[in-house]
Amino acid sequence: MADSPNCDLKSLSPLQLFERVTEQGDKVRALKAGKAPKDEIDAAVRMLLSLKLSYKTTTGQDYQAGLPPRDLILINNGTAEEEDEDFVDPWTVQTSNAKGVDYDKLIVRFGSSKIDTDLINRIERAIGQKPHRFLRRGIFFSHRDMDQILHAYENKKSFYLYTGRGPSSQAMHIGHLIPFIFTKWLQEVFDVPLVIQLTDDEKYLWKDLTTEKAYEYAKENAKDIIACGFDINKTFIFSDLDYLGSSTGFYKNIVKVQKHVTFNQVKGIFGFTDSDCIGKISFPAIQAAPSFSSSFPQIFNDKENIQCLIPCAIDQDPYFRMTRDVAPRIGYPKPALLHSVFFPALQGAQTKMSASDPNSSIFLTDTPKQIKTKINKHAFSGGRDTIEEHRKYGGNCDVDVSFMYLTFFLEDDDRLEQLKQAYTSGELLTGELKKVLIETLQPLIAAHQERRKQVTDEMVKQFMTPRKLAFEF
């Protein structure tokens, strides 16, 4: 097919065209290396030029080897240039910079759009109230097609929210709360339904867990999610291990995605190897399926054109770049996305928190004493080596973990700015800043624990039962 000049290139997606150009380029090189007849080489070169022209016509970009189209840049960390110090994929986040990942570079690499002041102001006008602190402070910093969501909303056309959690442990940490805190706010201000995917199947495939243990973790994590205050009448929480077997709409969409994504594509996007089990290779289609309203016929009355908005951390974007590439080819709208920064580990912003390292995280099960001990002992400081030096030169809020955490959880903008000025000037010492964080987190986590105690197994069952929600489409 690659050699047929009459093939219908217009039917190919940008990523498929990119792969075709790459394959044809490899073929031309192989023919030349093998000293093939000149007419055969010339024919292959003409085909290559034709493919490159089609690629530019379709994408508006010149073909560049190793650089896929802007809306679907592959995560091929093995080919990253050496000076690129940030490593980001759905499972690992690492940087050598104490300030954390360079998110402006990540926006360019991933091909998303920055959430700027104009977009934030437009959100404020649409909802008629002050934007969430996560928007005001750049914690949600990047988007795909949020302007389309707002345009639809302004024209009285609704959408739905989709976010998720990979239940790898019984206890969640405060970093896990970030997408749920923000999603709850979005649900309230836009008054839209929400689906929450618990990827217990993913954790079974990637972790040393039984299916029974993964499902148990899913139900326990659901209690923490429910404790965030979601409206039971407008929220459906589901376990993949449970829901997939009962929803023909969900499975049909998984199969549609699977048919339109090649093995080479998932290897390029996710870095899978020939040694990975086939469950891992097929899993991205399962995370893609909730992006389509027909996966939930009980909620959307079998409508296939309801657009989805996905709040998530930026490391989950590869799944949805793949989804956005597939969506038009199976007749569905592309999901829109809102990306958050990573919640840093206590030891510094070079990595995100890990549920497997108790000292990297403040867990939702921690006591006030444990919270105090962890922050005082492990929270990376931007202060100076001595009090005298700190008073003279001041602290560095860009690398100080206590200040970073306050940026997430302290609601008062004026108070946060006062702390920044005092710490930067040297007036406020590291121990004093840590004390402010401790006094902020202790009541927040205690309140969450109280709400979680009120979440019964019966309530979890109600949230996780497929049903019609209190919303009309």
GUSE-133994 format. One line per 3 residues: number of its first residue (from 1); their letters; for each residue x negated, y, z negated of C-alpha. Coordinates in steps of 0.2 Angstrom, whole numbers, plus 5000, padded with zeros to 4 digits. Example, Ala and Ser with C-alpha at 12.3 -4.5 7.8 and 13.67 -1.06 7.14 Angstrom:
2
1 = AS = 4938 4978 4961 ~ 4932 4995 4964 .
! end
This chain:
473
1 = MAD = 5000 5000 5000 ~ 4986 5012 4996 ~ 4980 5011 5014 .
4 = SPN = 4996 5014 5022 ~ 4997 5033 5028 ~ 5016 5031 5030 .
7 = CDL = 5020 5026 5011 ~ 5032 5037 5002 ~ 5020 5048 4991 .
10 = KSL = 5034 5059 4986 ~ 5042 5046 4976 ~ 5027 5044 4965 .
13 = SPL = 5024 5053 4948 ~ 5009 5065 4946 ~ 5001 5051 4935 .
16 = QLF = 5004 5038 4948 ~ 4997 5049 4962 ~ 4982 5052 4950 .
19 = ERV = 4979 5034 4949 ~ 4981 5031 4968 ~ 4968 5045 4971 .
22 = TEQ = 4956 5037 4959 ~ 4959 5019 4966 ~ 4956 5025 4984 .
25 = GDK = 4940 5035 4979 ~ 4934 5018 4971 ~ 4938 5009 4987 .
28 = VRA = 4929 5022 4998 ~ 4913 5020 4987 ~ 4914 5001 4988 .
31 = LKA = 4916 5002 5007 ~ 4901 5013 5008 ~ 4891 5003 4996 .
34 = GKA = 4895 4987 5006 ~ 4890 4995 5022 ~ 4908 4992 5030 .
37 = PKD = 4911 4996 5048 ~ 4912 5015 5051 ~ 4930 5015 5057 .
40 = EID = 4935 5006 5041 ~ 4926 5019 5030 ~ 4934 5033 5040 .
43 = AAV = 4951 5027 5039 ~ 4949 5025 5020 ~ 4942 5043 5019 .
46 = RML = 4957 5049 5028 ~ 4969 5041 5016 ~ 4959 5048 5002 .
49 = LSL = 4961 5065 5008 ~ 4979 5063 5012 ~ 4982 5057 4994 .
52 = KLS = 4972 5072 4987 ~ 4983 5084 4997 ~ 4999 5075 4990 .
55 = YKT = 4992 5076 4973 ~ 4988 5095 4974 ~ 5005 5098 4982 .
58 = TTG = 5014 5089 4968 ~ 5004 5096 4953 ~ 4997 5112 4959 .
61 = QDY = 4980 5106 4954 ~ 4965 5100 4963 ~ 4961 5082 4959 .
64 = QAG = 4947 5080 4947 ~ 4940 5063 4942 ~ 4943 5059 4924 .
67 = LPP = 4955 5074 4922 ~ 4974 5068 4924 ~ 4988 5080 4928 .
70 = RDL = 4991 5093 4915 ~ 5007 5086 4908 ~ 5000 5069 4905 .
73 = ILI = 4981 5070 4900 ~ 4975 5053 4895 ~ 4967 5050 4878 .
76 = NNG = 4951 5042 4884 ~ 4939 5046 4870 ~ 4925 5036 4877 .
79 = TAE = 4923 5048 4891 ~ 4924 5064 4881 ~ 4909 5075 4882 .
82 = EED = 4896 5074 4868 ~ 4899 5092 4863 ~ 4917 5089 4860 .
85 = EDF = 4917 5085 4841 ~ 4935 5082 4838 ~ 4942 5064 4840 .
88 = VDP = 4961 5063 4840 ~ 4972 5048 4844 ~ 4988 5041 4836 .
91 = WTV = 4978 5031 4823 ~ 4962 5042 4820 ~ 4958 5060 4817 .
94 = QTS = 4940 5066 4815 ~ 4930 5082 4816 ~ 4914 5088 4810 .
97 = NAK = 4920 5105 4807 ~ 4925 5109 4789 ~ 4939 5120 4795 .
100 = GVD = 4947 5105 4803 ~ 4952 5101 4821 ~ 4951 5116 4834 .
103 = YDK = 4969 5116 4838 ~ 4967 5129 4852 ~ 4956 5117 4861 .
106 = LIV = 4968 5103 4858 ~ 4982 5113 4866 ~ 4971 5114 4882 .
109 = RFG = 4966 5096 4881 ~ 4984 5090 4879 ~ 4992 5102 4891 .
112 = SSK = 5005 5109 4878 ~ 5010 5127 4875 ~ 5006 5137 4860 .
115 = IDT = 5020 5143 4848 ~ 5017 5161 4849 ~ 5026 5176 4841 .
118 = DLI = 5038 5178 4855 ~ 5044 5160 4853 ~ 5046 5162 4834 .
121 = NRI = 5056 5178 4836 ~ 5067 5170 4849 ~ 5070 5155 4836 .
124 = ERA = 5074 5168 4823 ~ 5087 5177 4834 ~ 5095 5160 4839 .
127 = IGQ = 5097 5154 4821 ~ 5100 5171 4813 ~ 5088 5169 4799 .
130 = KPH = 5070 5169 4794 ~ 5059 5155 4802 ~ 5053 5141 4791 .
133 = RFL = 5036 5145 4783 ~ 5028 5131 4794 ~ 5032 5141 4809 .
136 = RRG = 5027 5158 4801 ~ 5010 5151 4796 ~ 5006 5141 4812 .
139 = IFF = 5008 5124 4804 ~ 5019 5119 4818 ~ 5008 5127 4832 .
142 = SHR = 5011 5119 4849 ~ 5027 5114 4859 ~ 5033 5106 4875 .
145 = DMD = 5049 5114 4882 ~ 5055 5122 4866 ~ 5061 5136 4877 .
148 = QIL = 5073 5124 4886 ~ 5080 5119 4870 ~ 5083 5137 4865 .
151 = HAY = 5091 5141 4881 ~ 5103 5126 4880 ~ 5107 5131 4862 .
154 = ENK = 5110 5149 4867 ~ 5122 5143 4880 ~ 5132 5132 4867 .
157 = KSF = 5124 5116 4873 ~ 5118 5105 4859 ~ 5103 5093 4857 .
160 = YLY = 5098 5080 4844 ~ 5082 5078 4834 ~ 5071 5063 4833 .
163 = TGR = 5056 5060 4821 ~ 5049 5044 4813 ~ 5038 5036 4800 .
166 = GPS = 5026 5021 4801 ~ 5029 5012 4785 ~ 5012 5005 4781 .
169 = SQA = 5013 5006 4762 ~ 5027 5007 4749 ~ 5022 5024 4743 .
172 = MHI = 5021 5039 4754 ~ 5010 5054 4751 ~ 5013 5073 4752 .
175 = GHL = 5006 5074 4770 ~ 5020 5062 4776 ~ 5033 5075 4770 .
178 = IPF = 5028 5088 4782 ~ 5038 5082 4797 ~ 5053 5078 4786 .
181 = IFT = 5053 5095 4777 ~ 5053 5104 4794 ~ 5065 5092 4802 .
184 = KWL = 5078 5094 4788 ~ 5077 5113 4791 ~ 5079 5111 4810 .
187 = QEV = 5094 5100 4807 ~ 5102 5113 4795 ~ 5099 5129 4805 .
190 = FDV = 5104 5121 4822 ~ 5117 5109 4815 ~ 5113 5094 4825 .
193 = PLV = 5112 5075 4823 ~ 5096 5067 4819 ~ 5088 5049 4822 .
196 = IQL = 5073 5043 4811 ~ 5064 5028 4818 ~ 5055 5017 4805 .
199 = TDD = 5041 5008 4816 ~ 5040 4993 4805 ~ 5036 4982 4820 .
202 = EKY = 5021 4994 4824 ~ 5014 4991 4807 ~ 5016 4972 4808 .
205 = LWK = 5006 4973 4825 ~ 4992 4984 4818 ~ 4991 4980 4800 .
208 = DLT = 4989 4964 4790 ~ 5007 4963 4785 ~ 5021 4950 4787 .
211 = TEK = 5037 4956 4796 ~ 5046 4954 4779 ~ 5033 4965 4770 .
214 = AYE = 5034 4978 4784 ~ 5053 4979 4783 ~ 5052 4980 4764 .
217 = YAK = 5041 4995 4766 ~ 5053 5003 4779 ~ 5067 5002 4766 .
220 = ENA = 5056 5009 4752 ~ 5050 5023 4764 ~ 5068 5027 4769 .
223 = KDI = 5072 5031 4750 ~ 5058 5044 4751 ~ 5065 5051 4767 .
226 = IAC = 5083 5052 4761 ~ 5077 5061 4745 ~ 5071 5075 4756 .
229 = GFD = 5090 5079 4757 ~ 5096 5074 4774 ~ 5115 5075 4778 .
232 = INK = 5121 5056 4778 ~ 5135 5062 4790 ~ 5123 5068 4803 .
235 = TFI = 5108 5056 4801 ~ 5104 5039 4807 ~ 5089 5030 4800 .
238 = FSD = 5084 5014 4808 ~ 5071 5000 4807 ~ 5064 4994 4824 .
241 = LDY = 5064 4976 4817 ~ 5083 4977 4813 ~ 5090 4989 4826 .
244 = LGS = 5082 4982 4841 ~ 5091 4966 4840 ~ 5108 4974 4838 .
247 = STG = 5108 4988 4851 ~ 5109 4984 4870 ~ 5107 5002 4874 .
250 = FYK = 5090 5003 4865 ~ 5083 4988 4872 ~ 5088 4993 4890 .
253 = NIV = 5079 5009 4888 ~ 5063 5000 4882 ~ 5064 4989 4897 .
256 = KVQ = 5066 5004 4909 ~ 5051 5012 4901 ~ 5041 4996 4902 .
259 = KHV = 5044 4994 4920 ~ 5038 5011 4924 ~ 5021 5011 4914 .
262 = TFN = 5007 5001 4920 ~ 4994 4991 4910 ~ 4981 5003 4917 .
265 = QVK = 4991 5018 4911 ~ 4993 5012 4893 ~ 4974 5007 4892 .
268 = GIF = 4970 5025 4898 ~ 4982 5034 4886 ~ 4980 5023 4870 .
271 = GFT = 4963 5015 4873 ~ 4970 4998 4872 ~ 4957 4984 4877 .
274 = DSD = 4959 4967 4884 ~ 4958 4960 4867 ~ 4973 4969 4860 .
277 = CIG = 4989 4958 4858 ~ 5003 4961 4870 ~ 5014 4968 4856 .
280 = KIS = 5002 4983 4855 ~ 5002 4986 4873 ~ 5021 4986 4874 .
283 = FPA = 5025 4995 4858 ~ 5024 5013 4866 ~ 5040 5009 4875 .
286 = IQA = 5048 5006 4859 ~ 5043 5023 4852 ~ 5048 5031 4868 .
289 = APS = 5066 5024 4868 ~ 5074 5035 4854 ~ 5070 5050 4865 .
292 = FSS = 5085 5045 4876 ~ 5103 5048 4870 ~ 5109 5031 4878 .
295 = SFP = 5098 5022 4865 ~ 5112 5027 4852 ~ 5129 5024 4861 .
298 = QIF = 5138 5024 4844 ~ 5132 5042 4841 ~ 5132 5050 4859 .
301 = NDK = 5147 5041 4866 ~ 5136 5033 4880 ~ 5131 5050 4886 .
304 = ENI = 5114 5049 4894 ~ 5110 5068 4897 ~ 5108 5074 4879 .
307 = QCL = 5091 5082 4877 ~ 5080 5077 4862 ~ 5068 5088 4852 .
310 = IPC = 5054 5078 4842 ~ 5045 5087 4828 ~ 5029 5077 4825 .
313 = AID = 5010 5078 4821 ~ 5000 5082 4837 ~ 4992 5064 4836 .
316 = QDP = 5009 5057 4841 ~ 5009 5067 4857 ~ 5001 5053 4868 .
319 = YFR = 5017 5043 4866 ~ 5028 5057 4872 ~ 5017 5063 4886 .
322 = MTR = 5020 5045 4893 ~ 5038 5047 4889 ~ 5040 5063 4898 .
325 = DVA = 5031 5056 4913 ~ 5044 5042 4914 ~ 5060 5051 4909 .
328 = PRI = 5064 5059 4926 ~ 5061 5042 4935 ~ 5074 5033 4925 .
331 = GYP = 5086 5047 4926 ~ 5084 5055 4909 ~ 5079 5073 4903 .
334 = KPA = 5062 5075 4896 ~ 5061 5076 4877 ~ 5055 5092 4870 .
337 = LLH = 5042 5092 4856 ~ 5036 5103 4841 ~ 5018 5098 4836 .
340 = SVF = 5011 5101 4818 ~ 4993 5102 4812 ~ 4986 5088 4802 .
343 = FPA = 4988 5088 4783 ~ 4970 5087 4777 ~ 4963 5074 4765 .
346 = LQG = 4958 5081 4748 ~ 4940 5079 4752 ~ 4941 5091 4767 .
349 = AQT = 4949 5095 4784 ~ 4938 5083 4794 ~ 4951 5069 4792 .
352 = KMS = 4969 5068 4788 ~ 4976 5060 4773 ~ 4976 5041 4772 .
355 = ASD = 4989 5030 4763 ~ 4975 5017 4760 ~ 4963 5028 4750 .
358 = PNS = 4972 5034 4734 ~ 4959 5047 4731 ~ 4962 5056 4748 .
361 = SIF = 4980 5059 4744 ~ 4992 5066 4732 ~ 5006 5052 4732 .
364 = LTD = 5024 5055 4729 ~ 5023 5042 4715 ~ 5009 5052 4706 .
367 = TPK = 5011 5058 4688 ~ 5008 5076 4683 ~ 4992 5071 4675 .
370 = QIK = 4986 5061 4691 ~ 4990 5076 4702 ~ 4979 5087 4691 .
373 = TKI = 4965 5075 4690 ~ 4965 5072 4709 ~ 4965 5091 4713 .
376 = NKH = 4952 5095 4700 ~ 4940 5081 4704 ~ 4942 5078 4723 .
379 = AFS = 4949 5094 4731 ~ 4935 5101 4742 ~ 4931 5119 4737 .
382 = GGR = 4927 5134 4748 ~ 4919 5142 4733 ~ 4901 5146 4729 .
385 = DTI = 4888 5136 4719 ~ 4888 5148 4704 ~ 4901 5160 4697 .
388 = EEH = 4889 5174 4700 ~ 4887 5170 4718 ~ 4906 5168 4720 .
391 = RKY = 4910 5185 4712 ~ 4897 5193 4723 ~ 4901 5184 4740 .
394 = GGN = 4919 5177 4737 ~ 4926 5160 4743 ~ 4930 5153 4760 .
397 = CDV = 4949 5150 4762 ~ 4946 5142 4779 ~ 4938 5127 4772 .
400 = DVS = 4946 5127 4754 ~ 4958 5112 4753 ~ 4967 5120 4738 .
403 = FMY = 4971 5135 4748 ~ 4976 5124 4764 ~ 4988 5114 4753 .
406 = LTF = 4996 5131 4746 ~ 4998 5136 4764 ~ 5010 5121 4766 .
409 = FLE = 5019 5122 4750 ~ 5019 5139 4743 ~ 5035 5148 4750 .
412 = DDD = 5031 5166 4745 ~ 5021 5174 4759 ~ 5016 5189 4748 .
415 = RLE = 5009 5178 4734 ~ 4999 5167 4747 ~ 4991 5183 4754 .
418 = QLK = 4987 5189 4737 ~ 4978 5173 4733 ~ 4969 5174 4749 .
421 = QAY = 4963 5191 4746 ~ 4958 5187 4728 ~ 4949 5171 4732 .
424 = TSG = 4940 5179 4747 ~ 4934 5194 4737 ~ 4928 5183 4723 .
427 = ELL = 4940 5189 4710 ~ 4949 5172 4709 ~ 4938 5157 4705 .
430 = TGE = 4939 5140 4712 ~ 4946 5132 4696 ~ 4959 5146 4695 .
433 = LKK = 4965 5142 4713 ~ 4966 5124 4709 ~ 4977 5128 4694 .
436 = VLI = 4989 5137 4706 ~ 4990 5122 4717 ~ 4993 5110 4702 .
439 = ETL = 5007 5121 4696 ~ 5014 5122 4713 ~ 5014 5103 4717 .
442 = QPL = 5018 5096 4700 ~ 5036 5102 4699 ~ 5038 5099 4718 .
445 = IAA = 5034 5081 4716 ~ 5043 5079 4700 ~ 5059 5085 4708 .
448 = HQE = 5056 5073 4723 ~ 5054 5059 4711 ~ 5071 5064 4702 .
451 = RRK = 5080 5064 4719 ~ 5073 5048 4724 ~ 5079 5039 4708 .
454 = QVT = 5097 5044 4714 ~ 5094 5035 4730 ~ 5102 5018 4729 .
457 = DEM = 5100 5002 4740 ~ 5119 5005 4745 ~ 5114 5023 4751 .
460 = VKQ = 5100 5016 4761 ~ 5111 5004 4769 ~ 5124 5018 4773 .
463 = FMT = 5110 5028 4782 ~ 5104 5013 4791 ~ 5120 5007 4797 .
466 = PRK = 5124 5010 4816 ~ 5139 5022 4816 ~ 5147 5037 4824 .
469 = LAF = 5140 5053 4816 ~ 5150 5068 4811 ~ 5146 5077 4828 .
472 = EF = 5155 5078 4845 ~ 5147 5077 4861 .
! end
